[in-house]
Amino acid sequence: MKRIYMDYSATTPVDKEVIDEMAPYFGKYFGNPSSIHSFGRDAYDAIEKSRSKIADILNADADEIIFTSGGTESDNLGIMGVAYLNKDKRKRKGNNIITSSIEHPAVLETCKYLEKQGFNIKYLPVDKYGLIRIEDLEEAISKDTFLITIMYANNEIGTIEPINEIGKIANKYDVLFHTDGVQAVCKTPIDVKKLNIDLLSISSHKIYGPKGVGALYIRKGVKIRSLTHGGGQEKGLRSSTYNTTGIVGLGKACELGKIRLKEDMSQLKYLRDELIKNTLKIELSYLNGHPIKRLVNNANFCFEAIEGESLNMMLDEKGIASATGSACSSKNLQASHVLTAIGLNPEKAHGSLRLTLGRENTERDIKYIDNVLPDVVENLRKLSPLWDR
């Protein structure tokens, strides 16, 4: 049976060049980077080279990159690190944070936790495409606002937020701007300086690197408080023995991502558009997210009178790996908070399908899905009590 992976927003395979780059650091260069002997220096040099590669893809400086265990930790460190430092200096600034209603749980749950700590969180609504309204953002800012955290691109529906405008407003009101860039890095050009981004989260396994490693960009001059205590690694912001092999892999993934960005974007956009065009031929099917301002690899659909989990399972039986929403919450039977935020009722939200493409997908894959998906939807509708056609 043909097997097609269409869940690249959940995770990606590690690129062979990334594996080759990592391999020596499992054995030959195994030293602790914090050690001063030659074994340690070899590992430390590799880490600093990776730091430069990551900075390069963002137009940042190498010393603005802090290594973490992944996107979730980066979000937590960026948001809580700023919040706790601000709490220490509350006489200088208030306790208001602005975010959106469709953030990844790594941001939303962090904000909910901070609410219990006495912080005031403003959750901005989004329009039917998943875009925040710039006028809502500006209206929400007060003299007590010290942080805006709005994702670069949504992990479920692929909508790209107006990052440039958000950055300008944050700069205008002297408010720090953090963005979860996990889905956007290596899928769209990012220039943190031009965009006025103060903090940006990265995850390795979304860009053909290894799992368990990520990074947080922190603009020079931005102060945050550490959430961990120990050996003082990463300027004292993230104490832990360095994951040298993972960091080397992340650096190589970013290096390859920059080299291949234009080619990847062109190919993925073509395949995505073909997939959307073909799928929307199915009766009572809809595209979720913005039709243009979206990630080049993301296609998210809603099918009336369909249950998304059943759709996923039947597609899997046909060899197609898909998703109903975020991989981090795929076992949660509640309707997606993203889809309800853009106006879908729970019944429609439960009928969603996320197909996300990667470098290994081909036109043949799209044709196979086009042949399989209509029949799967039709068969499920015959069994659905909601389908009265």
VOSEGU-176581 format. One record per residue: residue number from 1; x, y, z of N, C-alpha, C, O in turn. Coordinates in steps of 0.2 Angstrom, whole numbers, m for minus. Last residue first. Layout:
% residues N
R vexse    nX    nY    nZ   caX   caY   caZ    cX    cY    cZ    oX    oY    oZ
R   NUM     X     Y     Z     X     Y     Z     X     Y     Z     X     Y     Z
...
This chain:
% residues 389
R vexse    nX    nY    nZ   caX   caY   caZ    cX    cY    cZ    oX    oY    oZ
R   389  m142    72    14  m143    72     6  m145    65     3  m146    65    m3
R   388  m140    73    27  m147    72    25  m148    72    17  m153    73    15
R   387  m130    70    40  m130    70    32  m137    68    30  m139    63    31
R   386  m129    67    53  m130    74    51  m131    75    44  m132    81    41
R   385  m127    54    54  m134    56    56  m135    63    54  m140    66    54
R   384  m116    46    43  m117    51    47  m124    53    48  m128    54    43
R   383  m114    37    33  m114    34    40  m116    39    45  m118    38    51
R   382  m112    44    22  m117    39    22  m119    37    29  m124    35    30
R   381  m100    51    26  m107    55    26  m113    50    25  m118    51    28
R   380   m91    41    23   m92    44    30   m99    47    31  m102    47    36
R   379   m91    41     9   m93    35    14   m94    37    21   m99    34    24
R   378   m87    53     6   m94    51     4   m96    45     8  m102    45    11
R   377   m74    54    11   m79    58    13   m86    56    12   m90    56    16
R   376   m68    43     3   m68    43    10   m74    47    13   m77    45    18
R   375   m70    49   m10   m74    43    m8   m74    42    m1   m79    39     2
R   374   m62    60    m9   m69    61   m11   m73    55    m9   m78    55    m6
R   373   m48    54    m6   m52    58    m2   m59    59    m3   m63    58     1
R   372   m42    47   m18   m45    44   m12   m50    48    m7   m55    45    m5
R   371   m39    56   m28   m42    50   m29   m46    47   m23   m51    44   m24
R   370   m31    66   m21   m37    68   m25   m42    62   m27   m48    63   m27
R   369   m21    58   m16   m26    61   m11   m32    63   m15   m38    62   m12
R   368   m15    56   m29   m17    50   m25   m22    52   m20   m28    49   m19
R   367   m11    69   m32   m16    65   m36   m19    59   m33   m25    58   m33
R   366    m2    71   m22    m8    75   m23   m13    72   m27   m19    72   m25
R   365     8    62   m25     5    62   m19    m2    65   m19    m7    63   m17
R   364    12    67   m38     9    60   m37     5    59   m31     0    56   m31
R   363    19    78   m34    13    79   m38     9    72   m37     3    72   m37
R   362    26    75   m18    26    75   m25    19    76   m28    14    76   m24
R   361    36    77    m3    29    76    m6    30    78   m13    34    82   m15
R   360    47    80     4    47    74     1    40    73    m3    40    68    m7
R   359    46    93    10    50    92     4    50    86     1    51    85    m5
R   358    28    93    14    35    94    16    39    93     9    36    91     4
R   357    12    99    20    16    96    15    24    97    17    25   102    21
R   356    m3    95    29     3    99    28     9    95    25    10    90    26
R   355   m19    95    31   m14    92    27    m8    97    27    m9   102    24
R   354   m32    93    43   m26    97    41   m21    93    37   m19    87    40
R   353   m49    94    43   m44    90    41   m38    94    40   m38    99    36
R   352   m64    94    54   m58    97    50   m53    92    48   m53    87    51
R   351   m76    92    60   m75    90    54   m69    92    50   m70    93    44
R   350   m77   100    72   m75    92    72   m74    89    66   m71    84    65
R   349   m82   111    67   m75   111    69   m72   104    70   m67   102    68
R   348   m95   108    65   m91   109    59   m83   109    61   m79   106    57
R   347   m99   107    78  m100   101    74   m95   102    67   m92    97    65
R   346   m96   119    84   m92   113    86   m93   108    81   m88   104    80
R   345   m95   132    71   m98   129    77   m95   122    78   m91   120    74
R   344   m82   144    68   m85   137    66   m89   135    72   m86   135    78
R   343   m75   156    70   m82   156    69   m86   149    68   m92   149    67
R   342   m62   156    74   m64   159    68   m71   158    66   m73   160    60
R   341   m63   149    86   m62   156    87   m63   160    80   m64   166    80
R   340   m65   136    82   m71   139    85   m70   147    86   m74   151    85
R   339   m52   134    78   m58   134    73   m64   137    76   m68   140    72
R   338   m45   135    89   m43   139    84   m49   139    79   m51   145    77
R   337   m49   125    98   m50   132   100   m49   137    94   m52   142    94
R   336   m58   111    91   m52   115    91   m53   122    93   m58   125    90
R   335   m68   102   103   m67   106    96   m61   110    97   m60   113   102
R   334   m61    88   112   m64    95   112   m63    98   105   m58    97   102
R   333   m53    77   113   m59    77   109   m63    83   109   m68    83   105
R   332   m36    76   111   m41    80   115   m47    80   110   m47    82   105
R   331   m26    71   104   m30    66   108   m35    70   112   m38    66   116
R   330   m19    83    99   m23    78    94   m27    73    97   m32    70    94
R   329   m12    92   104   m18    92   107   m23    87   103   m29    87   103
R   328     0    93    97     1    93   104    m6    92   107    m6    90   113
R   327    m4    94    84    m2    87    86    m1    87    94    m2    82    97
R   326   m18   103    80   m12   103    82   m10    96    85   m14    93    88
R   325   m29    94    69   m27   100    72   m20   100    74   m16    96    71
R   324   m31    82    63   m37    86    63   m35    93    66   m39    98    66
R   323   m20    75    50   m22    78    57   m28    81    57   m31    84    51
R   322   m13    61    41   m15    68    41   m17    70    49   m15    66    53
R   321    m6    50    30    m5    52    37    m7    60    37    m5    64    34
R   320   m13    37    21   m12    45    21   m11    47    28   m16    46    32
R   319   m16    24    19    m9    26    18    m8    33    19    m2    35    18
R   318   m29    21    21   m27    22    14   m20    24    13   m18    25     8
R   317   m29    22    34   m30    15    31   m29    15    24   m27    10    21
R   316   m29    35    35   m23    32    38   m23    24    35   m18    22    33
R   315   m42    39    32   m36    41    27   m30    37    29   m26    35    25
R   314   m48    34    43   m50    30    36   m44    32    31   m42    28    27
R   313   m43    42    53   m42    35    53   m43    31    46   m40    27    45
R   312   m48    55    49   m41    53    49   m39    46    49   m35    43    46
R   311   m62    53    49   m59    54    43   m51    53    43   m48    50    39
R   310   m63    51    63   m65    45    58   m62    46    52   m59    42    48
R   309   m60    64    67   m56    58    69   m57    52    65   m52    48    63
R   308   m70    72    61   m63    72    59   m59    66    61   m54    64    57
R   307   m85    68    54   m81    68    61   m74    67    59   m72    62    56
R   306   m96    77    44   m90    73    45   m87    73    51   m86    79    54
R   305  m104    87    41  m107    81    42  m102    75    43  m103    70    42
R   304   m93    96    30   m99    96    34  m102    89    35  m101    85    30
R   303   m76    98    32   m81    95    28   m88    94    32   m88    91    38
R   302   m63   110    31   m69   108    35   m74   104    30   m75   107    25
R   301   m45   110    30   m52   110    27   m57   108    32   m56   105    38
R   300   m30   117    27   m34   115    32   m41   115    30   m44   121    27
R   299   m14   116    22   m20   116    19   m25   113    24   m24   107    26
R   298     3   123    21    m3   121    25   m10   122    21   m11   126    18
R   297    14   127    15    13   120    16     7   118    19     6   112    20
R   296    15   141    16    15   138     9    14   130     9    12   127     4
R   295     4   149    27    10   145    26     9   142    19     4   139    17
R   294    m6   163    21    m5   157    24     2   154    23     5   155    18
R   293   m14   174    14    m9   175    19    m9   169    23   m11   169    29
R   292   m23   167     5   m17   170     3   m12   171     8    m6   168     7
R   291   m35   163    12   m33   160     6   m26   162     3   m23   158    m1
R   290   m33   160    30   m33   165    25   m31   161    18   m27   157    18
R   289   m44   146    36   m38   150    36   m38   155    30   m43   155    26
R   288   m51   132    28   m50   136    34   m44   140    34   m38   137    32
R   287   m61   129    15   m54   130    17   m54   134    23   m58   139    23
R   286   m74   116    14   m72   123    15   m65   124    17   m62   119    20
R   285   m87   107     6   m80   107     9   m78   115     9   m80   118     4
R   284   m99   104    m1   m99   106     6   m92   105     9   m92   103    15
R   283   m91    92   m12   m97    95   m10   m97    97    m2   m95    93     2
R   282   m75    94   m18   m80    90   m14   m85    94   m11   m84   100    m9
R   281   m67   104   m23   m72   101   m27   m77    97   m24   m82    95   m26
R   280   m57   106   m14   m63   110   m13   m69   109   m19   m74   112   m19
R   279   m47    98   m18   m51    96   m12   m58   100   m12   m63    97   m10
R   278   m41   104   m29   m44    98   m30   m49    96   m24   m55    94   m25
R   277   m36   116   m23   m41   116   m28   m45   110   m29   m51   110   m30
R   276   m28   111   m13   m34   115   m11   m39   115   m17   m45   114   m15
R   275   m18   105   m21   m22   101   m16   m28   105   m14   m34   102   m13
R   274   m13   115   m28   m16   110   m31   m21   106   m27   m26   104   m28
R   273    m8   123   m17   m13   126   m21   m17   120   m25   m23   121   m26
R   272     3   114   m13    m3   116    m8    m9   119   m12   m15   117   m11
R   271    11   113   m24     8   107   m22     2   109   m17    m4   106   m18
R   270    15   127   m24    12   124   m30     8   118   m28     2   117   m30
R   269    21   128   m12    15   132   m13    11   129   m19     5   129   m19
R   268    32   120   m13    26   118    m8    20   122    m9    15   120    m9
R   267    40   126   m23    37   119   m24    31   118   m19    26   115   m21
R   266    43   139   m17    39   138   m23    36   131   m24    30   131   m27
R   265    49   135    m4    42   139    m5    39   138   m11    33   138   m11
R   264    60   128    m9    55   125    m5    48   128    m5    43   125    m6
R   263    67   138   m16    65   132   m19    59   128   m15    54   126   m18
R   262    69   147    m5    66   149   m11    63   143   m15    57   143   m17
R   261    77   139     5    70   142     6    66   144     0    60   142    m1
R   260    88   132     5    83   129     1    76   133     1    71   131    m2
R   259    97   140    13    99   138     6    93   136     2    93   138    m4
R   258    89   139    25    91   146    21    93   145    14    90   148    10
R   257    89   126    28    83   129    27    84   136    23    80   138    19
R   256   103   123    30    99   120    24    93   124    23    91   125    17
R   255   104   130    42   108   132    36   105   129    30   105   133    25
R   254    95   124    50    94   131    48    98   133    42    96   137    38
R   253   101   111    51    94   112    48    92   119    46    90   120    41
R   252   112   114    58   113   112    51   106   113    47   106   114    41
R   251   107   118    70   111   123    66   111   121    59   111   125    54
R   250   101   106    74    97   112    73   101   117    69    98   120    64
R   249   113    98    75   108    97    71   103   102    69   101   104    63
R   248   119   105    86   123   104    79   118   103    74   118   105    68
R   247   110   102    96   111   109    94   115   109    87   113   113    83
R   246   111    88    97   104    92    95   106    99    92   103   101    87
R   245   124    87   101   122    84    95   115    87    92   115    88    86
R   244   124    94   113   128    96   108   126    93   101   125    97    96
R   243   115   100   125   114    95   120   117    96   113   114    98   109
R   242   124   105   139   122   106   132   121   100   128   124    95   129
R   241   117   104   155   122   102   150   120   103   143   114   100   142
R   240   109   119   160   109   112   158   115   111   154   117   115   150
R   239   101   135   162   106   130   165   104   123   163    99   121   164
R   238    98   148   154    95   141   153   101   136   156   104   133   151
R   237   104   160   158    96   160   156    94   152   156    88   151   156
R   236   117   161   159   113   160   165   106   159   164   102   159   169
R   235   122   161   146   121   167   150   117   167   156   115   172   159
R   234   121   146   145   117   151   141   116   158   144   110   160   145
R   233   124   140   161   125   140   154   120   145   151   115   147   154
R   232   123   138   175   124   145   172   125   145   165   127   150   162
R   231   120   127   182   127   128   180   128   135   177   134   136   176
R   230   106   132   190   111   127   190   118   129   188   121   134   191
R   229    89   135   187    95   137   191   100   131   191    98   125   192
R   228    76   142   176    80   136   179    86   139   182    89   144   181
R   227    72   154   171    67   149   175    70   143   178    67   139   181
R   226    78   170   172    79   163   171    74   159   174    71   161   180
R   225    71   185   165    73   181   171    73   174   169    69   171   166
R   224    78   196   153    73   192   155    75   188   161    82   188   162
R   223    80   211   143    81   207   149    76   202   151    70   204   151
R   222    86   217   128    80   214   131    82   209   137    86   205   136
R   221    98   219   123    95   224   127    89   222   131    87   225   135
R   220    96   210   108   101   213   112    97   219   116    93   223   114
R   219    82   199   108    86   205   105    90   208   110    89   208   116
R   218    83   182   107    82   188   112    86   194   110    92   194   110
R   217    77   167   101    80   173   100    78   179   105    72   180   106
R   216    78   151   107    75   157   108    79   163   106    84   164   109
R   215    77   135   101    81   141   102    76   146   103    70   146   101
R   214    78   117   103    75   123   100    79   129   102    85   128   105
R   213    76    99   104    81   105   104    77   111   101    73   110    96
R   212    69    88   103    71    89   109    76    95   109    80    95   114
R   211    72    80    86    68    82    92    72    84    98    77    82    99
R   210    83    87    73    81    82    78    76    85    83    75    91    84
R   209    76    95    58    81    94    63    79    89    68    73    86    68
R   208    66    99    49    70    93    47    76    92    52    82    90    50
R   207    59   108    57    62   111    51    68   105    49    73   107    46
R   206    53   104    68    48   106    63    52   108    56    49   110    51
R   205    63   101    77    60    95    73    54    98    68    52    93    65
R   204    67   114    82    71   110    78    67   105    73    68   104    67
R   203    58   129    85    59   121    86    62   118    81    60   118    75
R   202    59   145    92    61   140    86    61   133    89    63   132    95
R   201    53   161    95    54   154    97    55   150    91    51   151    86
R   200    59   177    99    56   173    94    58   166    95    63   164    97
R   199    58   194   104    59   187   106    55   183   101    50   184    99
R   198    56   206    96    61   206   102    63   199   104    68   198   106
R   197    55   212    80    53   207    85    59   207    90    65   207    89
R   196    54   222    70    54   224    76    52   218    81    48   220    86
R   195    57   218    57    50   216    59    49   219    67    44   218    69
R   194    70   220    55    65   224    51    58   223    54    54   228    53
R   193    75   211    64    77   218    64    72   222    61    69   227    64
R   192    71   198    59    69   200    66    70   208    67    67   211    71
R   191    65   192    46    71   197    47    68   200    54    64   205    54
R   190    61   178    37    61   181    43    67   186    44    72   184    44
R   189    53   170    23    58   174    26    57   178    32    51   181    33
R   188    45   154    27    45   161    25    51   165    27    53   164    33
R   187    50   142    32    44   142    27    43   149    24    39   149    20
R   186    60   144    42    62   140    36    56   139    31    56   135    26
R   185    48   148    54    55   147    52    56   142    47    54   137    47
R   184    34   145    56    36   150    51    43   149    49    45   150    43
R   183    31   137    67    29   135    61    31   139    55    31   137    49
R   182    38   145    78    39   138    77    37   135    70    41   132    66
R   181    38   157    83    39   157    76    40   149    74    43   148    68
R   180    29   167    93    30   160    92    31   158    84    27   158    80
R   179    36   182    97    32   178    93    34   171    93    40   170    93
R   178    35   197   108    37   190   107    33   186   102    27   187   102
R   177    39   213   110    35   209   106    38   202   105    44   201   103
R   176    37   226   123    41   220   120    36   216   116    30   215   117
R   175    33   243   119    31   236   122    35   231   119    36   231   113
R   174    33   256   115    38   253   119    36   247   123    37   247   129
R   173    24   260   105    22   260   112    27   258   117    25   257   123
R   172    31   257    94    28   264    95    26   265   102    27   270   105
R   171    34   243    95    39   248    95    37   255    97    40   259   100
R   170    21   238    93    25   237    99    30   242   100    31   244   106
R   169    18   243    80    14   245    86    18   244    92    18   249    97
R   168    28   236    73    28   243    73    24   246    78    26   251    82
R   167    24   223    75    31   225    77    31   233    78    34   235    82
R   166    12   222    69    12   221    76    19   224    79    19   227    84
R   165    16   224    55    12   229    59    12   229    66    12   234    70
R   164    23   212    53    26   219    52    22   224    56    25   228    59
R   163    13   202    56    19   203    60    22   210    60    24   213    65
R   162    m1   198    54     2   204    52     8   206    56     8   211    60
R   161     0   180    53    m2   186    56     2   192    53     7   191    50
R   160    m5   167    42     1   171    44    m1   178    47    m5   182    43
R   159   m13   152    44   m14   159    43    m7   163    46    m5   162    52
R   158   m14   138    47    m8   141    43    m8   149    42    m4   151    38
R   157   m22   131    55   m25   134    49   m20   137    45   m21   139    39
R   156   m12   127    65   m18   123    63   m20   125    56   m21   121    51
R   155    m2   136    69     0   129    67    m6   125    65    m5   119    62
R   154    m1   152    62    m5   147    66    m3   140    64    m3   138    58
R   153    14   162    63     9   159    59     5   153    63     9   150    67
R   152    18   170    74    20   172    67    15   169    63    12   172    58
R   151     8   174    89    11   169    84    12   172    77     8   176    75
R   150    11   186   100     6   184    95    10   179    90    16   182    88
R   149    12   195   114    15   188   112     9   185   107     4   183   109
R   148    18   209   121    13   207   116    16   200   114    22   200   112
R   147    20   217   137    22   212   132    16   210   128    11   210   130
R   146    16   227   145    23   227   144    25   221   139    31   221   137
R   145     4   239   149     6   234   145    13   233   144    16   238   142
R   144     0   250   156     2   244   160     4   239   156     6   233   158
R   143    m5   259   147     1   261   150     4   255   154    10   255   156
R   142   m11   248   135   m12   253   140    m5   254   143     0   251   141
R   141   m19   241   120   m13   243   124   m14   248   129   m18   253   127
R   140   m30   239   114   m29   235   120   m23   237   124   m22   235   129
R   139   m29   246   102   m34   248   107   m33   245   114   m35   247   119
R   138   m20   239    95   m18   246    97   m23   248   103   m21   251   108
R   137   m28   227    93   m22   227    96   m20   234    99   m18   234   105
R   136   m38   232    85   m40   229    92   m33   229    96   m34   230   102
R   135   m32   236    74   m35   241    78   m37   239    85   m37   242    90
R   134   m28   224    68   m22   229    71   m26   234    76   m23   236    81
R   133   m35   209    72   m36   216    69   m31   221    72   m31   221    79
R   132   m28   193    68   m30   198    73   m31   205    69   m29   206    63
R   131   m35   180    57   m31   186    58   m33   191    64   m39   192    65
R   130   m43   170    54   m39   169    59   m34   175    60   m29   174    63
R   129   m54   173    45   m48   170    43   m42   168    48   m37   165    46
R   128   m63   179    53   m65   172    50   m59   169    47   m59   163    46
R   127   m53   187    65   m58   187    61   m59   180    58   m56   175    60
R   126   m50   185    83   m48   185    76   m54   185    72   m59   184    74
R   125   m48   194    99   m51   189    95   m48   190    88   m44   194    86
R   124   m35   193   111   m38   197   106   m42   192   102   m39   186   100
R   123   m34   193   128   m35   189   123   m38   192   117   m44   193   117
R   122   m24   200   140   m30   202   136   m29   197   130   m24   197   126
R   121   m21   196   157   m20   194   150   m26   196   146   m32   195   148
R   120   m12   202   171   m19   203   167   m17   201   160   m13   204   157
R   119    m6   192   184    m5   196   178   m12   196   175   m16   192   175
R   118    m7   184   195    m9   191   196    m8   195   190    m9   201   190
R   117    m5   170   193     0   174   197    m1   181   197     3   185   200
R   116   m15   167   185   m15   165   192   m10   168   196   m11   168   203
R   115   m10   172   173   m16   175   176   m16   173   183   m18   177   188
R   114     0   163   171     2   169   173    m4   173   176    m3   177   180
R   113    m7   152   166    m3   151   172    m2   158   175    m2   159   181
R   112   m12   158   154   m17   156   159   m13   155   166   m16   157   171
R   111     0   159   147    m3   165   149    m8   163   155    m9   168   159
R   110     3   145   146     8   150   150     4   156   152     5   158   158
R   109    m7   141   138    m7   139   145    m2   143   149    m3   143   155
R   108    m4   149   126   m10   150   130   m10   147   137   m12   151   142
R   107     9   144   122     8   151   124     2   152   128     2   155   133
R   106     6   131   120    13   133   124    12   140   126    16   142   131
R   105    m5   130   112    m6   129   120     1   131   124     0   133   129
R   104    m4   144   101    m3   137   102    m3   136   110    m2   141   114
R   103   m18   156    99   m11   154   100   m10   146   102   m15   143   103
R   102   m30   162    97   m28   156    93   m21   154    94   m19   150    90
R   101   m32   174   103   m36   168   105   m34   162   102   m37   156   104
R   100   m16   182   107   m22   181   103   m26   175   106   m23   171   110
R    99   m11   194   120   m10   188   116   m16   188   111   m21   192   111
R    98    m3   205   131    m8   204   126    m6   198   121    m1   198   119
R    97    m2   209   148     0   205   142    m5   204   137   m11   203   139
R    96     1   220   162    m3   218   156     0   214   151     6   217   148
R    95     6   226   173     6   219   173     2   216   167    m1   211   168
R    94    18   240   171    12   237   174    12   230   173    18   227   173
R    93    34   247   177    29   245   171    23   241   175    24   238   180
R    92    40   251   188    42   254   182    37   253   176    36   257   172
R    91    35   244   198    34   251   199    36   254   192    33   260   191
R    90    39   231   195    32   233   193    31   240   194    27   243   191
R    89    50   223   194    51   230   193    44   233   191    44   238   187
R    88    46   210   196    51   212   200    52   220   200    54   223   205
R    87    39   209   184    35   209   191    40   212   196    38   215   201
R    86    48   208   175    44   214   175    40   215   182    40   220   184
R    85    53   196   177    57   201   178    54   208   179    55   212   183
R    84    41   189   174    44   188   181    49   194   182    49   197   187
R    83    40   192   160    34   193   165    37   194   172    36   198   176
R    82    51   187   154    50   194   153    45   196   159    46   201   162
R    81    49   173   157    55   177   159    55   184   159    57   187   163
R    80    37   170   151    38   170   159    44   174   161    44   177   166
R    79    41   171   137    35   175   140    36   176   148    35   181   151
R    78    53   164   135    52   171   133    46   175   136    47   180   138
R    77    50   152   142    56   156   144    55   163   142    56   168   145
R    76    39   147   134    39   148   142    44   153   144    43   157   148
R    75    44   146   121    39   151   123    38   152   130    37   158   132
R    74    55   137   124    56   144   121    51   149   123    52   154   125
R    73    47   126   128    52   129   132    54   136   130    54   141   134
R    72    41   124   115    37   125   121    41   128   127    39   133   130
R    71    51   121   106    47   127   105    43   129   112    42   134   113
R    70    66   115   115    61   115   110    56   121   110    58   126   114
R    69    76   116   124    74   110   123    68   109   117    67   104   115
R    68    87   130   119    82   127   124    81   119   121    84   117   117
R    67    99   143   117    97   136   116    92   133   121    93   134   127
R    66    98   159   111    98   155   117    95   148   116    90   147   113
R    65   105   172   102   102   165   102   103   161   108   109   160   110
R    64   113   183   102   106   184   103   102   177   103    95   177   104
R    63   125   181    97   124   181   104   117   183   106   116   183   112
R    62   123   181    83   124   175    86   123   175    94   120   171    97
R    61   110   192    78   117   191    80   118   185    84   113   183    87
R    60    99   190    64   101   191    71   108   191    72   112   189    67
R    59    92   185    52    96   191    52    97   194    59    96   200    61
R    58    88   172    53    84   177    56    86   184    55    83   189    57
R    57    98   164    49    92   164    45    87   169    48    82   170    44
R    56   109   168    58   109   170    51   102   169    47   101   174    43
R    55   106   161    69   106   169    69   105   171    62   102   176    60
R    54   109   148    65   103   150    67   101   157    67    96   160    64
R    53   123   150    63   119   148    58   112   149    59   108   151    55
R    52   128   153    76   129   158    70   124   156    65   121   161    61
R    51   125   142    83   122   148    85   122   153    79   117   156    78
R    50   134   133    77   127   132    76   123   138    78   118   140    75
R    49   146   138    81   145   138    74   137   137    73   135   141    68
R    48   144   135    95   145   142    93   144   143    85   141   148    83
R    47   145   121    95   139   125    97   139   132    95   133   134    92
R    46   158   119    90   152   117    86   146   120    88   142   122    84
R    45   165   124   101   166   127    95   160   125    90   157   129    86
R    44   161   114   111   159   121   112   160   125   105   155   129   103
R    43   168   103   106   161   103   107   158   110   107   153   112   104
R    42   181   107   108   179   105   101   171   105   101   168   107    96
R    41   182   110   121   182   115   116   180   113   110   177   117   106
R    40   181    97   127   176   102   128   176   107   123   171   110   121
R    39   193    92   122   187    88   120   181    93   121   177    93   117
R    38   203   100   128   202   101   120   195    97   118   192    99   113
R    37   196   108   143   200   104   139   198   104   132   193   106   130
R    36   185   114   150   190   118   146   196   115   142   200   118   139
R    35   168   111   148   175   109   150   180   113   146   179   115   141
R    34   156   113   142   158   118   148   165   116   150   167   120   155
R    33   154   103   133   156   110   130   158   115   136   161   120   134
R    32   160    88   136   156    92   138   158    99   136   164   101   138
R    31   164    78   121   166    81   127   160    86   129   156    88   125
R    30   163    70   109   158    69   114   159    73   121   155    73   125
R    29   167    68    95   167    74    99   162    74   104   157    78   104
R    28   165    54    92   172    57    92   172    64    96   177    65    99
R    27   150    52    96   156    48    98   163    52    98   166    53   103
R    26   141    61    93   139    56    97   145    52   100   144    49   105
R    25   147    69    84   146    72    91   143    67    95   142    68   101
R    24   146    64    71   153    64    75   152    66    82   156    64    86
R    23   132    66    67   135    59    69   142    60    73   142    56    78
R    22   127    78    63   127    76    70   131    70    72   134    70    78
R    21   129    77    49   132    83    53   133    81    60   137    83    64
R    20   121    67    46   128    66    45   132    72    49   137    70    51
R    19   108    73    49   111    67    53   118    66    52   122    64    57
R    18   108    83    39   108    84    47   111    79    51   115    80    55
R    17   107    75    28   113    80    29   114    82    36   119    83    39
R    16    95    70    30   101    65    30   107    70    31   112    67    34
R    15    83    77    41    87    77    34    93    73    35    97    73    40
R    14    71    69    50    78    72    50    81    72    44    82    66    41
R    13    54    73    46    60    68    46    66    72    47    67    77    44
R    12    44    83    57    47    82    50    53    76    51    55    75    57
R    11    28    86    64    35    84    64    38    83    57    34    81    53
R    10    16    93    61    17    90    68    25    88    69    27    90    74
R     9    18    98    49    17   103    54    18   100    61    19   103    66
R     8    17    87    41    24    90    42    24    95    47    29    97    50
R     7     9    77    37     8    80    43    14    83    46    17    82    51
R     6     8    67    27     5    74    25     4    77    32    m1    81    33
R     5    15    54    19    15    58    25    13    65    23    16    69    19
R     4     9    40    12    10    47    11    10    50    17     5    50    21
R     3    11    24     5    10    28    11    13    35    10    18    36     7
R     2     2    11    m4     6    17    m4     5    21     2     0    21     5
R     1     4    m6     0     0     0     0     4     6     0     9     7     4
